[in-house]
């Protein structure tokens, strides 16, 4: 019985030793060998903007060195999957080294329907003894889903046509005040121009001495009352005086004509007007037929003086 138990113990010890030897043989890297394994991400459930990472572990025997130019480099733009960063870590292993590469990709595609992209494959090169080696890292599929389904609910905010956004409100108070100030200045200028070029000429024409006298005389007839005719003579004398700037008498007709040449053709009418005025105010027989005819002439005389004053005759 003792011999049997000793035999079983020796067998168990041999089994344990053999296991250790096998494990050590598996952990060690054979000379000139390159072995690659990967930790791949899930192949589905990604959308635009998501980050996807894969980790590649390469066990390299002593004597081989990684060619840096074969390592993928971030920076390329315009792809559906863009390599954003590559982090590296190296550690010593029995018989060689282990290189661990973590490649981070970002999704830059939002397809209308689920679409499968590929994390691109690449080849790592190693230089050294006993000979150069290469290891191929195959591509890995990644499925990208749309942000929203193609057919969405027609409720507000989800259809293809969206309501127009309200424009931003801008404070326009200062602009309105500035426009009001400009408008007031413009109105003042327009009023000034209208006063100078329209108002003053019109007022001047309307208030010319013979024009005012004509307004008073034009409604008279030979049958008008005596006081109205006497007032008409007074209005004409006043028009002559205002035109000359002084009192005009019969002996001053020539001086009046020289000062106001536009009345030169009316010299004889002016002399007749003074004679008729003398009869009206100082004559004894001012109401006879001849006097009434002279009064009819007085209306025409006033109109001719008005036309001469306006430069129309």
C-alpha positions in Angstrom: 0.0 0.0 0.0 2.8 2.4 0.8 4.6 1.7 -2.5 1.3 2.3 -4.3 0.8 5.7 -2.6 4.4 6.8 -3.4 3.9 5.9 -7.1 0.7 8.1 -7.3 2.5 11.0 -5.7 5.3 10.8 -8.1 2.8 10.8 -11.0 1.1 13.9 -9.7 4.3 15.7 -9.3 5.3 14.8 -12.8 2.0 16.1 -14.1 2.4 19.5 -12.4 6.0 19.9 -13.7 4.9 19.0 -17.2 2.1 21.7 -16.9 4.6 24.3 -15.8 6.9 23.5 -18.6 4.1 23.7 -21.2 3.0 27.0 -19.8 6.4 28.4 -20.0 6.8 27.1 -23.5 3.6 28.8 -24.6 4.4 32.1 -22.9 7.8 32.4 -24.4 8.3 33.7 -28.0 10.1 31.5 -30.3 13.2 33.1 -32.0 12.2 35.0 -35.2 8.5 34.7 -34.4 5.9 37.6 -34.6 2.4 36.9 -33.2 -0.5 39.4 -33.3 -3.8 39.3 -31.4 -6.5 41.9 -31.2 -9.3 43.2 -28.9 -12.0 44.2 -31.3 -14.9 46.6 -30.5 -18.5 45.6 -31.0 -19.5 45.8 -34.7 -22.9 47.6 -34.3 -24.7 50.4 -32.6 -22.7 53.4 -33.6 -23.8 56.9 -34.8 -22.1 60.0 -36.2 -19.7 61.4 -33.7 -19.1 58.2 -31.7 -15.6 57.0 -30.9 -14.6 53.4 -31.8 -11.3 51.9 -30.5 -9.5 48.6 -31.3 -6.5 47.3 -29.5 -3.8 45.3 -31.3 -1.1 43.3 -29.3 1.9 42.1 -31.1 4.4 39.7 -29.5 7.9 40.0 -31.1 10.9 37.9 -30.5 14.2 39.3 -29.5 16.2 40.7 -32.4 13.2 42.3 -34.2 12.4 46.0 -34.0 9.1 47.7 -35.1 9.4 49.8 -38.3 7.8 53.1 -37.2 6.8 54.0 -40.7 4.3 51.1 -40.8 2.4 52.3 -37.8 -0.9 54.1 -38.8 -0.8 57.8 -38.3 -3.7 60.1 -37.4 -4.5 63.2 -39.3 -6.2 62.0 -42.6 -9.5 63.9 -43.2 -12.6 63.3 -45.2 -13.1 59.6 -44.4 -16.3 58.2 -42.9 -14.0 56.8 -40.2 -11.2 59.0 -39.2 -8.2 57.9 -37.1 -8.0 60.4 -34.3 -5.2 59.0 -32.1 -2.8 56.1 -31.8 -1.6 55.2 -28.3 1.3 52.8 -27.9 2.7 50.8 -25.0 5.7 48.4 -25.0 6.6 45.8 -22.4 9.2 43.1 -22.0 8.1 39.5 -22.4 10.0 36.2 -22.0 12.0 35.9 -25.2 11.0 39.2 -26.7 8.7 42.2 -26.3 5.0 43.0 -26.5 3.8 46.0 -28.5 0.2 47.2 -27.7 -1.4 49.6 -30.1 -4.8 51.3 -29.4 -6.3 53.0 -32.4 -9.2 55.4 -31.8 -11.5 56.2 -34.7 -14.4 58.7 -34.9 -17.5 58.2 -37.0 -18.1 61.1 -39.4 -21.0 59.7 -41.4 -24.7 59.8 -40.7 -26.3 57.5 -43.4 -30.0 57.6 -44.2 -30.0 53.8 -43.5 -27.8 51.5 -41.4 -24.5 51.1 -43.2 -21.4 49.0 -42.5 -18.0 50.6 -42.6 -14.6 49.1 -42.1 -11.9 50.0 -39.7 -9.1 49.8 -42.3 -6.5 47.0 -42.1 -2.8 47.7 -42.0 0.5 45.8 -42.1 3.1 46.2 -39.3 6.7 45.6 -40.4 9.6 44.5 -38.2 13.3 44.7 -39.0 16.1 42.7 -37.5 17.4 39.2 -37.2 17.2 36.5 -38.3 15.0 38.1 -41.0 12.5 40.9 -41.5 8.9 40.1 -40.6 5.4 41.4 -41.4 2.1 40.9 -39.7 -1.2 41.8 -41.3 -4.0 43.4 -39.1 -7.2 42.7 -41.0 -10.1 45.2 -41.3 -12.9 45.2 -38.8 -16.6 45.9 -39.7 -18.5 48.7 -37.9 -22.2 49.3 -38.5 -23.4 52.9 -38.3 -27.0 53.8 -37.8 -28.9 57.0 -38.9 -29.7 59.6 -36.2 -33.4 59.4 -37.2 -35.3 57.0 -39.4 -36.0 57.9 -43.0 -39.8 57.9 -42.5 -40.5 60.1 -39.4 -43.7 61.2 -37.8 -45.3 64.1 -39.5 -45.9 65.8 -36.2 -44.5 69.3 -35.7 -40.7 69.4 -35.7 -40.1 65.9 -37.2 -41.0 66.2 -40.9 -38.7 67.1 -43.8 -40.1 70.6 -43.9 -39.4 72.5 -40.7 -41.2 75.7 -39.7 -39.3 78.9 -40.2 -37.4 80.1 -37.2 -38.5 83.5 -35.9 -35.9 86.2 -36.7 -34.0 87.5 -33.8 -35.4 90.7 -32.3 -33.1 93.7 -32.7 -33.4 96.9 -30.7 -34.2 99.6 -33.3 -35.0 102.5 -30.9 -31.8 104.4 -31.7 -32.3 103.9 -35.4 -35.9 105.1 -35.2 -34.8 108.2 -33.2 -32.1 108.9 -35.7 -34.6 108.6 -38.6 -37.0 110.9 -36.8 -34.2 113.5 -36.3 -33.3 113.2 -40.0 -36.9 113.6 -40.9 -37.3 116.7 -38.7 -34.2 118.3 -40.2 -35.4 117.5 -43.7 -38.8 119.0 -42.9 -37.2 122.2 -41.6 -35.1 122.5 -44.8 -38.1 121.8 -47.0 -40.1 124.4 -45.1 -37.4 127.0 -45.5 -37.0 126.2 -49.3 -40.8 126.4 -49.7 -40.9 129.7 -47.8 -38.1 131.2 -49.9 -39.0 129.9 -53.4 -42.8 129.6 -53.0 -44.1 131.4 -50.0 -42.2 134.7 -50.3 -42.8 135.1 -54.1 -46.5 134.3 -53.6 -46.9 136.7 -50.7 -45.0 139.4 -52.5 -47.2 139.0 -55.6 -50.4 138.9 -53.5 -49.4 142.1 -51.5 -48.3 144.3 -54.4 -49.9 147.7 -54.1 -51.8 147.7 -57.4 -52.8 144.1 -57.0 -54.5 144.9 -53.7 -56.1 148.0 -55.2 -57.4 145.9 -58.1 -59.0 143.4 -55.7 -61.0 146.4 -54.2 -61.9 147.9 -57.6 -62.8 145.0 -59.8 -66.2 144.5 -58.2 -67.3 148.1 -58.8 -69.8 149.2 -61.5 -70.9 152.7 -62.6 -74.0 152.2 -60.4 -71.9 151.5 -57.2 -72.5 153.9 -54.3 -70.5 157.1 -54.1 -68.5 156.1 -51.0 -67.2 153.0 -52.7 -65.9 155.0 -55.7 -64.2 157.5 -53.4 -62.6 154.7 -51.5 -61.4 153.3 -54.9 -59.6 156.6 -55.6 -58.0 156.5 -52.2 -56.8 152.9 -52.8 -55.2 153.9 -56.1 -53.5 156.9 -54.4 -52.2 154.6 -51.7 -50.9 152.1 -54.3 -49.0 154.9 -56.1 -47.5 156.1 -52.8 -46.4 152.6 -51.7 -44.9 151.9 -55.1 -42.9 155.1 -55.0 -42.2 155.0 -51.3 -43.5 158.5 -50.8 -46.6 160.6 -51.6 -47.0 161.2 -55.3 -48.6 164.4 -56.5 -49.6 165.4 -60.0 -46.5 167.4 -60.6 -44.4 164.4 -59.5 -45.6 162.1 -62.4 -42.4 162.5 -64.4 -40.3 161.7 -61.4 -42.4 158.6 -60.7 -42.1 157.4 -64.3 -38.3 157.8 -64.2 -38.1 155.9 -60.9 -40.5 153.1 -62.1 -39.9 152.7 -65.9 -42.4 149.8 -66.1 -45.1 152.6 -65.8 -43.7 154.8 -68.5 -46.3 153.8 -71.1 -49.0 154.9 -68.6 -47.9 158.5 -68.1 -50.9 159.9 -69.9 -53.2 157.6 -67.9 -51.5 158.8 -64.7 -52.1 162.4 -65.6 -55.8 161.7 -66.4 -56.1 159.8 -63.0 -54.9 162.9 -61.1 -57.4 165.1 -63.0 -60.2 162.8 -62.4 -59.2 162.5 -58.7 -59.3 166.3 -58.4 -62.8 166.3 -59.8 -63.8 163.4 -57.4 -62.7 165.1 -54.3 -62.9 168.8 -55.1 -65.3 169.1 -58.1 -68.8 170.3 -57.7 -70.4 168.2 -60.4 -68.9 164.8 -59.8 -72.1 162.8 -60.3 -72.9 163.7 -63.9 -72.7 161.1 -66.8 -69.2 162.1 -67.8 -68.0 161.4 -64.3 -69.6 158.0 -64.3 -67.8 157.2 -67.6 -64.5 158.3 -66.1 -65.2 156.0 -63.2 -65.6 153.1 -65.7 -62.2 154.1 -67.1 -60.8 154.0 -63.6 -61.3 150.2 -63.4 -59.4 149.6 -66.6 -56.6 152.0 -65.4 -56.2 150.0 -62.2 -55.9 146.8 -64.2 -53.3 148.3 -66.5 -51.3 149.5 -63.4 -51.5 146.0 -61.9 -50.2 144.4 -65.2 -47.3 146.9 -65.4 -46.5 146.2 -61.7 -46.3 142.4 -62.6 -44.2 143.1 -65.7 -47.0 141.8 -67.9 -47.4 145.0 -69.9 
